[in-house]
């Protein structure tokens, strides 16, 4: 064996433990961390946004994004990860990403939940390769401690979005242009 091939063998052998230590998702606890954050965000939403628990009981599925971080200075963006739950059980994990352009400066964090009120809207979401928020999403707003006003007209909307837990320096939060993609945590 030449000295060059021995050196490569030793370097390769020494680097394997370092590569194994990298966080590549194998045997990671990412799914458990996301689920724990989703549980906490869901409990917070039920406590702070009256009517949200009733929405979840009537929904075919809910996508909980426990922490979205958004920042911008002219050009901005946001990112977060969450879980899709059907009958209270996590069935998939998703990332949410959005880019913005315009008059903006600052940063904020917030959580949001998408309530899929029909089986069809849930199926469309799950079978898409990348689902984007569009005109078929209705925003439910909690007016200073009041109820979301869950009634039969709200329950017939295909997708209802609730944004909560906002903190930061950007006024308002919207999901327009947010793209959701299935991930493997």
N, C-alpha and C positions, 0 to 999 in steps of 0.2 A: 504494500500500500504506500503510495507516495505521500510526502509530507503535506502536500496541498489537499489531498483527499482526506488525510487524517485530521487536518485542521478543520475542514468542512464538517466532518463527522462529529468532532468534539463540539464545534460551535452549534451545530444543529441539535445535538443531544442536550446541550446546556440550555438552549433556548426553548425547548419543549415545555418545561415547567412554567416558564414565563408566559408562553402563549396560552397554556391551560388556565392560567390565573386571570386572563382577560375576561371582561364581562360580555360574552358573546350571546348570552341568553340561555345557553344550555345549563340546566340545573339552577337557573337563577330563580329568585323569588319575586320577579316582576309581576306576575299574575296575582300573587297574594297581596302585594303592595297596592296594585290597582283596585282589587276587590275591597281592601280595607278602606281606601280613600272613597270609593263609591258608597260603601256602607255609611261612612261618616257624613258624606255630602247628602245622601238620601235622608238620613235622620235630621240633619240641619234643615233641609228643604221642608220636610213634613212639619217641623216645629215653627219655622219662620214664615212659610208661605201657605196660609190657610187655603184649603181646597186642593192642594197638590196631592195629598194622600188619596182623596176620592178620584182624582184623575188617574192615578196609577192603578187603582182597582178596576177602572173601566178601560184601560189601555191594553192593546194586544201585546205590547212590549214597550220598554223604556230604555233609552240610551242616556246614561248618566256620565257627564264629563265633569269630574270633581274639581279640576283646576285647569283653567285656560289662562295662559299668560299672554298679554298683548302689549306691544310697544311700538311706538312710531315717532318719526321725525320726518315728516313729508311722506316718506315711504315706511310702511309698517307691516306688521304681521302678527299672527297669533298661533299658538300651538298648545295642545293638550292631549291626554290619553284618558280613555274611560272604558266602560263596559256596557254591553247590551244585555238586558235582563228580560226574560220571558217567564212569567209566573214566579218572579222572585229569584230565578236561577240565572247565573251568568252563562250566556251561550256563545258570545264572541267578545273580542276586544277591538277597540277602534282608536285611531288617532284623528284629531281634528286640526286642520291647518287652514289659514286664510292669509291672504296678502291684501294690503290696502295702499292706496295712493291718494294724496290730497292734503288739505290743510289739517294737520294733526301734529300734536306733540304730547308726549307723556307715556305713561305705562299704567297698566291695571291688571288685576287678576279677578277672575270670577268663575262661578260654576254655572253649568246649565244642564237641563234635562230636556230631551225630546221625547214626547209621549206619542207613540204610534197608535192612533185610535181605531184603525181598521186593520184587518188581517192583510188586505191588499197593500197598504202603505208599508207595513212591516216587511212583507215579502219583497216589495220593490227595493226597499233599503238593503235587505240582506243579500239580494241577488245582484246588486250593482257592483261594478268594479271600483267605483268611487262616486259616492252620492254627494251632491251639493245642495245646500239649502236654497230653495227657490220660492216662488210665489204660493206654493201649496202649504207653507208653514204659517200657522197663526201664532202670534205672540200673546201669551197670557200675562197680564201685568197685575201685580199686587199693589194696590193703591194704599200705601201707608197703613198696613195692618188689616186692610179689608180682605175679603175673600176673593179668590180668583173668579168667582161668579160661574161656577160649573153648572151649566144647564144643558138642555138637549141640543141647542144649536152649537155649543162648544164641542160636545161629544161627537158630533157628526163631522167635524173637521178632520182631515186625514192625519195631520201632524200638528202638535201643539208644542211650542217652545216656552220654557220658563227659565229666565236668567235670574240668578240670586247670588248673594255673598260677594257683591262687588266691593273692591278696595283698590284705590289708586287714583291717578290724576287725569285720566281720560274721562270725559263726561259721556255717559251712556255706553251701552254695549249692544251690538247687533250681531246676528249670525249670518247676515247676507254674505254670500260668497264663500262660506265655510265649506270645506270639502272633507268628508269622512271616508276613511279607508280602513279596512280590516287589517289588524296587525297580529303578529304572534309575539306575545310578551316574553 
